[in-house]
Amino acid sequence: MNEVDDRGSKPGWTSAHWLVSGRVQGVGFRYHVLHSARRFGVIGDVRNLADGRVEIRAAGPGDDIAELLAAVRTGPPGSQVRSIETRDLEQGLNFDTFMIR
């Protein structure tokens, strides 16, 4: 398992915790994030929140996190990202891959 903290778990890695608002549920948004994260080699997870937002927790090389953020901003067809709130990632999280929660 890879332990992740707010600085990333490996040299050159960084982590991110995003809350995405807009039309991001019911449009394949989580699957878009999953496929993008796996394409860029990022580990973490994505889930729908009860308030209509999508939560993304991710760790990986800084350039790959930036690529994932660009994919999140774009979203899949039918989605509309209104805002992305950045939060600190909790320490001690364990990720092996990227998955939908």
C-alpha positions as CSV (number, residue, x, y, z in Angstrom):
1,M,0.0,0.0,0.0
2,N,1.1,3.5,-0.6
3,E,0.7,5.9,2.4
4,V,-0.3,9.4,1.3
5,D,0.0,12.6,3.3
6,D,-0.6,16.2,2.3
7,R,2.9,16.4,0.7
8,G,2.6,13.2,-1.4
9,S,4.1,9.9,-0.5
10,K,7.2,9.6,-2.8
11,P,9.8,12.1,-3.9
12,G,8.4,14.3,-6.7
13,W,4.8,13.3,-5.8
14,T,2.1,15.6,-4.6
15,S,-1.4,15.1,-3.4
16,A,-4.7,16.8,-4.0
17,H,-8.2,16.8,-2.4
18,W,-10.8,18.5,-4.6
19,L,-14.6,19.1,-4.2
20,V,-16.1,19.6,-7.6
21,S,-19.4,21.5,-8.0
22,G,-21.7,21.9,-10.9
23,R,-23.5,19.3,-13.1
24,V,-21.2,16.5,-12.0
25,Q,-23.5,13.7,-10.9
26,G,-25.5,11.5,-13.2
27,V,-23.3,12.4,-16.2
28,G,-20.4,9.8,-16.0
29,F,-18.2,12.2,-14.1
30,R,-16.7,9.7,-11.7
31,Y,-15.9,7.3,-14.5
32,H,-14.3,10.2,-16.5
33,V,-12.1,10.9,-13.4
34,L,-11.3,7.2,-12.9
35,H,-10.2,6.7,-16.5
36,S,-8.2,10.0,-16.5
37,A,-6.4,9.1,-13.2
38,R,-5.5,5.7,-14.4
39,R,-4.2,7.1,-17.7
40,F,-2.0,9.5,-15.9
41,G,-0.8,6.9,-13.3
42,V,-2.4,8.7,-10.3
43,I,-3.7,6.8,-7.3
44,G,-6.6,7.8,-5.0
45,D,-10.4,7.8,-5.2
46,V,-13.5,9.6,-6.3
47,R,-17.0,9.6,-4.9
48,N,-20.4,11.4,-5.1
49,L,-21.4,13.4,-2.1
50,A,-24.9,13.8,-0.8
51,D,-24.9,17.5,-1.5
52,G,-24.4,17.0,-5.2
53,R,-20.6,17.6,-5.3
54,V,-17.9,15.1,-6.3
55,E,-15.0,14.5,-4.0
56,I,-11.6,13.5,-5.5
57,R,-8.5,12.5,-3.5
58,A,-5.4,11.9,-5.5
59,A,-1.7,11.4,-5.3
60,G,1.0,11.1,-8.0
61,P,3.8,12.9,-9.7
62,G,3.1,16.7,-9.8
63,D,2.8,16.9,-13.6
64,D,0.3,14.0,-13.6
65,I,-1.8,15.7,-10.9
66,A,-1.9,18.8,-13.0
67,E,-3.0,16.7,-16.0
68,L,-5.8,15.1,-13.9
69,L,-6.9,18.6,-12.7
70,A,-7.2,19.7,-16.3
71,A,-9.3,16.6,-17.1
72,V,-11.5,17.3,-14.1
73,R,-12.0,20.9,-15.2
74,T,-13.1,19.7,-18.7
75,G,-15.3,16.8,-17.4
76,P,-17.1,14.4,-19.7
77,P,-19.8,15.4,-22.3
78,G,-23.0,16.5,-20.5
79,S,-21.1,17.7,-17.4
80,Q,-20.5,21.3,-16.3
81,V,-17.9,22.1,-13.7
82,R,-18.8,25.3,-11.9
83,S,-16.1,25.3,-9.3
84,I,-13.3,23.2,-7.7
85,E,-12.6,23.7,-4.0
86,T,-9.2,22.6,-2.8
87,R,-8.7,21.1,0.6
88,D,-5.9,19.5,2.6
89,L,-5.6,15.8,2.1
90,E,-5.9,13.8,5.4
91,Q,-2.7,12.2,6.5
92,G,-2.2,8.4,6.6
93,L,-4.5,7.5,3.7
94,N,-3.6,4.3,1.8
95,F,-4.1,3.9,-1.9
96,D,-2.9,1.2,-4.3
97,T,-4.7,2.3,-7.4
98,F,-7.4,4.8,-8.3
99,M,-11.0,3.7,-7.6
100,I,-14.6,4.9,-7.3
101,R,-15.9,4.8,-3.7
